[in-house]
Amino acid sequence: MTSAASGRLGRWTLYGLGTLILIFLVLPTLIVIPMSFSPGNYLEFPPQGFSTRWYVAYFTDSSWIDATLFSLQIAAMTTVLSAVIGTMGSFALVRGDVPAQDTLTAILLAPLIVPHVIVAIAVYFQFAPLGLVGTRLGFVLIHTALAVPYVVLVVTAALQRVPPSYEMAALNLGASRLRAFSAVTLPLIAPAIAAGSIFAFLASFDETVVAFFISGVEHKTITRKMMEDIEFNLSPVIAAASTIFVVVTVLVMAIGNRTKDGSALR
């Protein structure tokens, strides 16, 4: 076998293996979608017909709508705060002379490493005496702490590719540091901030473990609501909610990809 034929065989083997892994990961989601259109009272695959009754049940149930809107609100506020804090932290780490920089970086990235159940227990015992359990402020605070590392990782990588000489040129021309950052650096790292913000939104919207510990009776996220219904009221409305969950995630990713492409075109 020639080297060219061997290379093609290896390439096709890699493509085939990647395709099988992708199917394995995506198949559960593809199964949930048709199950959400089942006319029966129980989850079944394949469905024995077609009906939108469970979507009607979802949109007419105030508990589902309240949980969804609450999750979207928390995710939106978390995204804004994470983008600001993560960008500032990245700029300080890359451009500044920060004491104990390695230690500070490890602390910033710790939420990616520490199991969320440990974080959830610690946060609960910290928030309970302060009356933050089940509140918007409590959710935003902890979700921001969990989402900031995603922004830091992406924006730091982008900043390291931007030569400091660009900012120095702006400073030599009379611009202030804030003006140099906003006019020179920010446009160059804007796609990275957008990408980090998308990860932050999804990290908040998809978070389950911490939400299970700090959700209250009035305020609970959609992930907590789904966990409760899976345990106590398993019905195809779970599949409908999961499908909507997937659609929101895909839309966010599509918007992010469109933003990235638009930035590249400019």
N, C-alpha and C positions, 0 to 999 in steps of 0.2 A: 504494500500500500504506500503510495506516494505521500510526501509530507503535506501536499495540498489537500488530498483526499482525507488524510488523518485529521487535518485542521477542520475540514468541513464536518466530519463525523463528530468531533469533539464539540463543535459549535451547536450542531443540531441536538446532540445529547444534552447540552446545557440548556438550550431552549425548551426541550421537552420536559426536563426536570423542573425548570422554572414554571412552565405551564401547569404541571401537575400540582405543584405547591400552591400556585395561585388558585386553582380550582378547589383544592382542599380548604383554603382559607375563605373563599367567597361562597362556597356551596351552602353553608348554613344560612347565610343571608338570603340567598336566592330561594331557599326552601321556605323561609318565613314569609316572604312576600305573597306567594299564592295562598298560603295558609290564612292570610289576613282577609281573603275574599271568600272564605268558607261560609256556607249558609247554615252549617250545623252549630250546635251549642258547645262543641268541644274542639280542641285543636286536633286536626287530622291532615295527613298528607298521603296521597293527593286529595284536595278538596272534592267533595261530591257534588259540586255545583258552583255557581258564582253569585255572590251577594256582597253588597256594600253595607250591610246592616251593622257591622262592627265598626266601621268608620263613622257611621251615624251615631253609634253608641259612644264612640270616643269624643266626637265634637259636641255632643249634647250632654255630656257628663261634666259638670262643673269641676269636679275633683281632678280629672285629667287635664282639663284646660288650665286650671289654676297652677297645677304642677308644671305644665309645659311652659307657661308664661313666666313663672317664677325662675325656672332654669334658664330661660333665654335672658331674663333681666340680669341674673347673677353672672352669666357668661359674658354678657356685653360689658358690664362694669368691670369684671375681672380682666377682660381683654384690654380695655383702656388703661387701667392701672398697671397691668403687667407690661404693656408696651412702653409706657413712660418710665417705670422703675427699671425694667430690664435694659432699655436703651441707655439710661443714665449710668447704670452699673457697668455695662459693657464699655462705655466711653471712659469711665474712671479706670477700669482694669487695663484697657489697651493703651490709652493715652496718658494716664496719670502715673504718678510714682506713689503707689499705695503701699503702706507698711503691711507686712505679712500677707502679701498678695495671694500666695498659694493657699494659705489657710482660708482667706476670705472667699476665694473661688470655690474651694471645697464646701464651705458653708452654703454658698449660693446654690450649688448643684446638689446638695444633700437630699432635697425632696425627691430627686430622681432615683435615689439609691435606697433610702429608708422605706421599708414596707409601709403602705398607707394605713394598715390596721394599727401600727404603732403610732403613727401620726394622729390617727383618729382618736385613740384612747387619750393621748397626751392633750390634744386640743379640747376634748370634751371636759377633762378635769380642769383645764385652764379657763375655758369659756363659761362653764356652769356657774362659778361664783360671781362672774361678771355679768350674768344675765344675757349672754350672747348666743346661747343655744337656741336654734330655731329662728334667728333673726337674719335679715338681709346683710347687715354689717358683718355678722359672724361668718356667713358664707363667703362674702366677698374677701374678707381678710385671709381666710385659710385657702380659698381657691387661688387668690393672687400669689400667696406663698408657694403653692404647688405649681403655678403656671409660669412664674418669673424665670425659672431655669431654662425653659424652652426658648424664651426670647433672648436670654443671655447667650446661650450657645450659638444661636443663629446670627445674632447681631455682632457678637465678638468675632466670629469667622469673617463676616463682611468687613468689619472695621480693620482687621489685620491686613486686608488686601487694599485698603485705601492709604496711599503714601501720606505721611504727616506733612510732607512738603507742600501739599495742596493747601492745607490750613495755614501753614507758615507764610505762603505767598499772599493769602488773603489778609493775614495780620500785618504783613509788611506794607500792604496797600492801604492800611488805615482802618480795616474792619475790626470790630470788637470780637472777642472770643465767641460770644453768642451769635453774632452776625456771621462769622466764619463757619460756625457749625451749621447754622440754618441754611446758609446760601451755598455752601460747598459740600460739607460732609453729609448732611441729612438727605439731599437728593440721591447721593450715591448709595446710601445704605437703606433707602426707603423700601426697595423690594424685600430686603432681609427683615425689616421691621414688620412688613405686611405678612411675610411667611411666619415669623415668630408669633404674631398676633393670632394667626389662624390656629397654630398649635395651642396657644393659650386658650382660645375660645373652645376648642375641642376638648382640651384637658379639663376645663370647668364643666362643660355641658355633659361630658361622659363620666364624670367622677361619681363613684358609687359608695366606696367604703366610708369615707369621711362623712358624706351626706347621710348615710345610715345612722351615724352616731349623733350628729348635731341637728338633724331635722326635728321640727316641732310638730304640734298637731295642726296648726294653721299653715305653716310654711314648710313645704317639702318639695324636693326636686323630683323631676320626672323619673330619674333612676331609682329613687327611694320608692316612689309610687309603683313602679314596675315590679320591684322586689316584693313589695307587700302583696300585690295582686297575684304574683306567681305563687306565693306561699298560701294565700287565703282564698283567692277567687280566680283560679286559673280558667281563662276563657279566651276565645280568639281575639278579643279586644287587645290582649297583650301583643298579638301579632300585628294588629293594626297600628298600635303605638310604636312598635319596633320598626315598622316600615316607615312611618313618619319620621322617626328618629334617624333612620338611614338617609332619607331624602334630605333632611336638614343638613346632615354631615356632608353629603355629596354636594349640595348647593354651596356650602361654605368653601369646600375645596375647589369647586369650579370658579367661584368668585376670586379666590386667591390666585388660581392659575391665570385667570383673565387679567388680574392686576399685575402679575409678574410679566405676562406677555406684553401688556401695555407699557410697562416701565422699560422693557427691553427694546421696544420699538422706538421709544423716545430717545 
